[in-house]
Amino acid sequence: MRKLWALRVFLLVLGLVVSRRASAARGWDNPDALALAKEGIDAKKAGDIEKCIAKDSESLNLEDHPYVRLHISSCYAAQKKYKDALINARTALQAALQDDDDELKEASLKRVNDLLPRLAKLKVELPAKSDGLKITLNGKPVKPAQLAEKVTLDPGEYKLEVKSESGKKASFKSTITLDEGDEKTVEVKLKTESGEPDGPPAPPKAPRAVIARASLLMSGYTDTANVHLATPSVTFNVAAPDNEWRAGGGYLVDLITAASPDMVSSASRRFREVRHQASGNGAYKFAFGRVGALGYFSTEPDYRSISFGATYDTETSDGMIMPQVGYRVGLNTLGYRDTPFENFSKSLTTHTLDGGATFIVAPDMLVVATLTLMYEAGEQAKLYRFVPMFTEDVAARVQPGLSPDAVNFNRIDLRPRENLPQQRLRVAANGRLNYKVSPSGTVRLEERLYNDNWGISASTTDGVYLIDLSDRIRVWPHGRFHAQTGASFHQLAYVAAGGTGDAAIIVPQFRTTDRELAPMIGLTGGGGVRLTLTTPGSFPMLGVVVSADVMYNKYLESLYITGRTALWGTVGVEGEF
């Protein structure tokens, strides 16, 4: 199993290298545009900002690529041309939202958040009657309608001139100096040649509305081990138009029914449970970075959990690297079915530390790398799970998948509860590659390597290919492969010693029949489709999502079953308002 895990890691690394080389040309419709974009990146690294803008502009003239938009945005920002930088960053963000490109969306959103505080804003209050006015800003003509709201400008000096060419001849002149982040208001008071004012200023406009997103989903699960699940859920998010702040939350209900082989083996009745889960999160953008908070609560008849934490993210001066870090603590209370927590309960505390960064490594590629450390202390055993014990000679003959009836026939009378170590340290390294292979196609590859002090090592590889069939229809195939070793204390058949005469029966200290702690291999395949119901790019936006996956797990050293097939599906509605 460990050789299989090492082979998976080697094949993944080799596959990423080969994929990058083989798809460089097919990632673009125009290879010349890709070559120019790479020259732009090299120029930026060499500090030649003018050349960076020139090469990126030439590339965009050949092919409008969102990753190049994001890169030229950083070049404009280096020249303090924040308005041009923001226009390109927002164009990249719009493409990310349309393509459902999470990594590009995160990178471009951070760029937009960084640029917005640097821009200056000028409010020009015109007279109530603005017909017939000739307005210029630094010599460029401006229509009165363009000044209805605050005008976003780069820092600098501006000359505003307003002339009335109807009725009385009147004019107004002003020189305004704007620094980074300035917001100034200029009240235009036209004066005739005699110096008399010509009318009151225009009333101010109302502020922009909040942007809101919501989803309503219905998911279902069923497997060959007689476990069935239905999960309705709702999520919502609200944010300021400039994304200076955001907040969100969600609620779901798990409706579970089960009569698994583990329950049959212990003569337990089928159970039905309902689990409620609520979550919330929020973030605010400060000058030094974005700070966020999150919380989570779930409850079911024999388990309660509450978790809360904080996050922080920022970006380097060139906008090519975006580090992030987060911490969460979880407080869990375990009980026993039909028994009040006040009469019986045990606790489990978890601490989770996440760290990582997003890297823009090429005009068409993003890489996300994260490392997660988790420490758990407390009860992790399932209190309803009993572990069969065998004599030494019988244990040697037990085969994987031995049926519940056969297990009960061959085991000794003693059947102790599951018992697991009280402490667990987990480490997981995760890498994600997001590569736009064509204007209508994006590949996402993800690899997760896992290890803990219980002796489990695992490799999980996940891949999705997002294909835009049109502006309204997106489809995707999805595949996943998982392989893991078992915990060091896991055994197919546990041996009980002693018991002869008056001697006590001795059982292993740690014992379990949990298949998730045993050696196993998992395969998943499926896909989905998203249909946009409203006009693409318009607001409100409304879409329908349908997805389904078939999962198969092969258990190499477990009792009762050797494999399990499951189906997971989701249908729902998403909207942005």
Buried (B, 14 or more C-beta within 10 A) or exposed (E): BEEEBEEBEEEBEEBBEEBBEEBBEEBBEBBEBBBBBBBBBEBBEEEBBEBBBBBBBBBBEBBEBBBBBBBBBBBBBBBEBBBBBBBBBBBBBBBBBBBBBBBBBBBBBBBBBBBBBBBBBBBBBBBEBBEEBBBEBEEEEBEBEEBBBBBBBBBEEBEBBBBBEEEEEBBBEBEBEBEEEBEBEBBBBBBBEEEEEBBEBBEEEEEEEEBBBBBBBEBBBBBEBBBBBBBBBBBBBBBBEBBBBBBBBBBBEBBBBBBBBBBBBBEBEEBEBEBEBEBBBBBEBEEEBBBBBBBBBBBBBBBBBBBBBBBBBBBEEBBBBBBBBBBBEBBBBBBBEEEEBEEEBBEBEBBBBBBBBBBBEBBBBBBBEBEBEBBBBBBBBBBBBBBBBBBEEBBEEBEBBBBBEBBBEBBBEEBBEBBBBEEBEBEBBBBBBBBBBBBEBBBBBBBBBBBBBBEBBBBBBBBBBBBBEEEBEBBBEBBBBBBBBBBEBBBBBBBBBEBEEEEEBEBBEBBBBBBEBBBBBBBBBBBBBBBBEBEEEEEEBBBEBEBBBEBBBBBBBBBBBBBBEBBBBBBBBBBBE
